[in-house]
């Protein structure tokens, strides 16, 4: 049962979904804090999420509707939407060959940003991906399972995908140039699509998860990519090509994170929460900001904590 208005939602969260909620909040870069009688409180911009010890979940603020629709329902309350039974029950829809694009690592302090474009040429390939368990990577909580599904995807797609991995050092240089995570994301998506089109020049349709102004990706595309009909929409991971790209991107992120952990001599955790503090401090002590930047995205506020520097105040959002 829920009590919901435009700026507030209250539900009872099943205990088995607590970890899923925290993971989703970490993935989307919410800031955590303590709250009386609560497991945690998380805030982002003008919205707060409080999970009380009783299981009551309170979402409040201007972003309530979007959080419920685009995070709580698809990532926390719902299981993987693609099953064999649903495939049989769904009315047959005309299939159009198309590419899907997604990224991984945006909300992770350590590791690269990885973008992927994956092409599905026909309905048989889409059905094979469904049977392989492909869904939005955020719904797959086991890294071992995700890696196994990624291997299946690579086999099913027969190389018709392209991955762009931007390691921390390159990421930090590019961020200094772009000064915008969305612009950097757009460049990565566009580069992945361009690389895919070199392998699959017959691709004329593409879908990407919407993360900003539609013009960002379009402006970053080259001559070949601009000829593709690109659709950008929220919750694009419901499309099988985007879901496949999300898993391949996440597997690429995990692979690179393992390599960076070995180079750092310390296990680099996923996410951007308190679990990053100890390894980040060790790396900062070993070589300062420059050394930390070999493994981490330096524009995260975690960097200030690792270096023992007081972070600048967060910019105040103002409506113009």
For each residue, the residues with C-beta under 8 A, 3 or more apart:
1: 11 12
2: 9 10 11
3: 8 9 10 11
4: 8 9 10 64 68
5: 8 9 64
6: 64 65
7: 60 61 62 64 65
8: 3 4 5 58 59 60 64
9: 2 3 4 5 57 58 59 60 64 68 72
10: 2 3 4 56 57 58 59
11: 1 2 3 56 57
12: 1 55 56 57
13: 17 18 21 51 55 56 57 76
14: 17 55
15: 18 55
16:
17: 13 14 20 21 76 77
18: 13 15 21 22 39 51
19: 22 23 141
20: 17 23 24 75 76 141
21: 13 17 18 24 25 49 51 57 72 76
22: 18 19 25 26 40
23: 19 20 26 27 138 141 271
24: 20 21 27 28 71 72 75 76 138
25: 21 22 28 30 32 42 49 71
26: 22 23 29 30 107 271 272 273
27: 23 24 75 107 138 271
28: 24 25 44 71 107
29: 26 44 106 107 272
30: 25 26 42 43 44 49
31: 42 43 44
32: 25 40 41 42 273 274
33: 40 41 42 43
34: 38 40 41
35: 38 40 41 50
36:
37: 52 53 54
38: 34 35 41 50 51 52 53
39: 18 51 52 53
40: 22 32 33 34 35 50 51
41: 32 33 34 35 38 48 49 50 51
42: 25 30 31 32 33 48 49 50
43: 30 31 33 47 48 49
44: 28 29 30 31 47 63
45: 61 62 63 317
46: 61 62 63 317
47: 43 44 59 60 61 62 63 64 67
48: 41 42 43 58 59 60 61
49: 21 25 30 41 42 43 57 58 59 67
50: 35 38 40 41 42 57 58 60
51: 13 18 21 38 39 40 41 55 56 57
52: 37 38 39 55 56 57 58
53: 37 38 39
54: 37
55: 12 13 14 15 51 52
56: 10 11 12 13 51 52
57: 9 10 11 12 13 21 49 50 51 52
58: 8 9 10 48 49 50 52
59: 8 9 10 47 48 49 64 67 68 72
60: 7 8 9 47 48 50 64
61: 7 45 46 47 48 64
62: 7 45 46 47
63: 44 45 46 47 66 67
64: 4 5 6 7 8 9 47 59 60 61 67 68
65: 6 7 68 69
66: 63 69 70 71
67: 47 49 59 63 64 70 71 72
68: 4 9 59 64 65 71 72 73
69: 65 66 72 73
70: 66 67 73 74 234 235
71: 24 25 28 66 67 68 74 75 76
72: 9 21 24 59 67 68 69 75 76 77
73: 68 69 70 76 77 78
74: 70 71 77 78 136 235 237
75: 20 24 27 71 72 78 136 138 139
76: 13 17 20 21 24 71 72 73
77: 17 72 73 74
78: 73 74 75 81 139
79: 139
80: 83 133 135 136 139 140
81: 78 86 135 238
82: 86 87 130 133 134 135 240 243
83: 80 86 87 130
84: 87 88 130 131
85: 88 89
86: 81 82 83 89 90
87: 82 83 84 90 127 130 131
88: 84 85
89: 85 86
90: 86 87 93
91:
92:
93: 90
94:
95: 122 123 126
96: 205
97: 119 120 121 122 202 203 204 205
98: 119 120 203 205 206 207 241
99: 117 118 119 120 193 196 200 203 205 206 207 228 241
100: 117 118 120 206 207 208 236 239 240 241 242 243 244 245
101: 115 116 117 118 189 192 193 206 207 208 209 242 245
102: 115 116 137 208 209 236 237 242 243 245 246 249
103: 106 113 114 115 116 185 188 189 249
104: 108 113 114 116 137 246 249 250 252 253
105: 108 111 112 113 114 249 253
106: 29 103 113 181 185
107: 26 27 28 29 271 272
108: 104 105 111 253 257 270 271 272 297
109: 271 272 276 280 296 297 300 302
110: 168 257 260 268 269 270 276 279 280 295 296 297
111: 105 108 168 253 256 257 260 268 270 295
112: 105 165 166 167 168 171 252 253 256 257
113: 103 104 105 106 165 166 171 184 185 188 297
114: 103 104 105 163 164 165 166 188 249 250 252 253 256
115: 101 102 103 163 164 166 185 188 189 191 192 249
116: 101 102 103 104 161 162 163 164 192 245 246 248 249 252
117: 99 100 101 161 162 189 192 193 195 196 206 245
118: 99 100 101 153 157 160 161 196 241 242 244 245 248
119: 97 98 99 157 160 161 196 199 200 203 241
120: 97 98 99 100 125 126 129 157 240 241 244
121: 97 125 160 200
122: 95 97 125 126
123: 95 126 127
124: 127 128
125: 120 121 122 128 129 156 157
126: 95 120 122 123 129 130 240 241
127: 87 123 124 130 131
128: 124 125 131 132 156
129: 120 125 126 132 134 153 156 240 243 244
130: 82 83 84 87 126 127 134 240
131: 84 87 127 128
132: 128 129 149 152 153 156
133: 80 82 145 149 152
134: 82 129 130 149 152 153 240 243 244 247
135: 80 81 82 139 140 237 243
136: 74 75 80 139 237 238 243 246
137: 102 104 140 146 237 243 246 247 249 250
138: 23 24 27 75 237 246
139: 75 78 79 80 135 136
140: 80 135 137 145 146 149 247
141: 19 20 23 145
142: 145 146
143: 146 147 254
144: 147 148
145: 133 140 141 142 148 149
146: 137 140 142 143 149 150 247 250 251 254
147: 143 144 150 151 251 254
148: 144 145 151 152
149: 132 133 134 140 145 146 152 153 247
150: 146 147 153 154 247 248 250 251
151: 147 148 154 155
152: 132 133 134 148 149 155 156
153: 118 129 132 134 149 150 156 157 161 244 247 248
154: 150 151 157 159 161 248
155: 151 152 158
156: 125 128 129 132 152 153
157: 118 119 120 125 153 154 160 161 244
158: 155
159: 154 199
160: 118 119 121 157 196 199 200
161: 116 117 118 119 153 154 157 196 244 245 248
162: 116 117 192 193 195 196 198 199
163: 114 115 116 192 248 249 252
164: 114 115 116 188 191 192 195
165: 112 113 114 252 253 256
166: 112 113 114 115 170 171 174 184 188
167: 112 170 171 256 260
168: 110 111 112 171 172 260 293 294 295 296 297
169: 172 173 293 294
170: 166 167 173 174
171: 112 113 166 167 168 174 175 184 297
172: 168 169 175 176 293 297 298 299
173: 169 170 176 177
174: 166 170 171 177 178 184 187
175: 171 172 178 179 181 184 297 298 299
176: 172 173 179
177: 173 174
178: 174 175 183 184 187
179: 175 176 183
180: 183 184
181: 106 175 184 185 299
182: 185 186 211 212 213 216
183: 178 179 180 186 187 216 220
184: 113 166 171 174 175 178 180 181 187 188
185: 103 106 113 115 181 182 188 189 211 212 216
186: 182 183 189 190 212 216 217 219 220
187: 174 178 183 184 190 191 220
188: 103 113 114 115 164 166 184 185 191 192
189: 101 103 115 117 185 186 192 193 208 217 220
190: 186 187 193 194 217 220 221 222 225
191: 115 164 187 188 194 195 220
192: 101 115 116 117 162 163 164 188 189 195 196
193: 99 101 117 162 189 190 196 197 206 221 225 228 230
194: 190 191 197 198 221 222 224 225
195: 117 162 164 191 192 198 199
196: 99 117 118 119 160 161 162 192 193 199 200 203
197: 193 194 200 201 203 224 225 228
198: 162 194 195 201
199: 119 159 160 162 195 196
200: 99 119 121 160 196 197 203
201: 197 198 224
202: 97
203: 97 98 99 119 196 197 200 206 228
204: 97 227 228 229
205: 96 97 98 99 228 229 231
206: 98 99 100 101 117 193 203 228 229 230 231
207: 98 99 100 101 230 231 232 233 236 239 241 242
208: 100 101 102 189 217 230 231 232 236 242
209: 101 102 232 233 234 235 236 237 242
210: 214 232 233 234 236
211: 182 185
212: 182 185 186 216
213: 182 216
214: 210 217 218 232
215: 218 219
216: 182 183 185 186 212 213 219 220
217: 186 189 190 208 214 220 221 230 232
218: 214 215 221 226 230
219: 186 215 216
220: 183 186 187 189 190 191 216 217
221: 190 193 194 217 218 224 225 226 228 230
222: 190 194 225 226
223: 226 227
224: 194 197 201 221 227 228
225: 190 193 194 197 221 222 228 230
226: 218 221 222 223
227: 204 223 224
228: 99 193 197 203 204 205 206 221 224 225
229: 204 205 206
230: 193 206 207 208 217 218 221 225
231: 205 206 207 208
232: 207 208 209 210 214 217 236
233: 207 209 210 236
234: 70 209 210
235: 70 74 209 238
236: 100 102 207 208 209 210 232 233 239 242
237: 74 102 135 136 137 138 209 242 243 246
238: 81 136 235 242 243
239: 100 207 236 242 243
240: 82 100 120 126 129 130 134 243 244
241: 98 99 100 118 119 120 126 207 244 245
242: 100 101 102 118 207 208 209 236 237 238 239 245 246
243: 82 100 102 129 134 135 136 137 237 238 239 240 246 247
244: 100 118 120 129 134 153 157 161 240 241 247 248
245: 100 101 102 116 117 118 161 241 242 248 249
246: 102 104 116 136 137 138 237 242 243 249 250
247: 134 137 140 146 149 150 153 243 244 250 251
248: 116 118 150 153 154 161 163 244 245 251 252
249: 102 103 104 105 114 115 116 137 163 245 246 252 253
250: 104 114 137 146 150 246 247 253 254
251: 146 147 150 247 248 254 255
252: 104 112 114 116 163 165 248 249 255 256
253: 104 105 108 111 112 114 165 249 250 256 257
254: 143 146 147 250 251 257 258
255: 251 252 258 259
256: 111 112 114 165 167 252 253 259 260
257: 108 110 111 112 253 254 260 261 268 270
258: 254 255 261 262
259: 255 256 262 263
260: 110 111 167 168 256 257 263 264 268 294 295
261: 257 258 264 266 267 268
262: 258 259 265
263: 259 260 294 295
264: 260 261 268 279 283 294 295
265: 262
266: 261 279 282 283
267: 261 279
268: 110 111 257 260 261 264 276 279 295
269: 110 275 276 279
270: 108 110 111 257
271: 23 26 27 107 108 109 275 276
272: 26 29 107 108 109 276 300 302
273: 26 32 276
274: 32 277
275: 269 271 278
276: 109 110 268 269 271 272 273 279 280 296 302
277: 274 280 281 302 305 306
278: 275 281 282
279: 110 264 266 267 268 269 276 282 283
280: 109 110 276 277 283 284 292 296 302 303 305 306
281: 277 278 284 285 305 306
282: 266 278 279 285 286
283: 264 266 279 280 286 287 291 292 295 296 306
284: 280 281 287 288 289 291 292 306 307 308
285: 281 282
286: 282 283 291
287: 283 284 290 291 292
288: 284 291 292 307
289: 284 292 293 298 303 307
290: 287 293 294
291: 283 284 286 287 288 294
292: 280 283 284 287 288 289 295 296 298 303 306 307
293: 168 169 172 289 290 296 298
294: 168 169 260 263 264 290 291
295: 110 111 168 260 263 264 268 283 292
296: 109 110 168 276 280 283 292 293 300 302 303 306
297: 108 109 110 113 168 171 172 175 300
298: 172 175 289 292 293 303
299: 172 175 181 303
300: 109 272 296 297 303
301: 304 305 311
302: 109 272 276 277 280 296 305 306
303: 280 289 292 296 298 299 300 306 307
304: 301 307 309 310 311
305: 277 280 281 301 302 308 311
306: 277 280 281 283 284 292 296 302 303
307: 284 288 289 292 303 304
308: 284 305
309: 304
310: 304
311: 301 304 305
312:
313:
314:
315:
316:
317: 45 46
318:
319:
320:
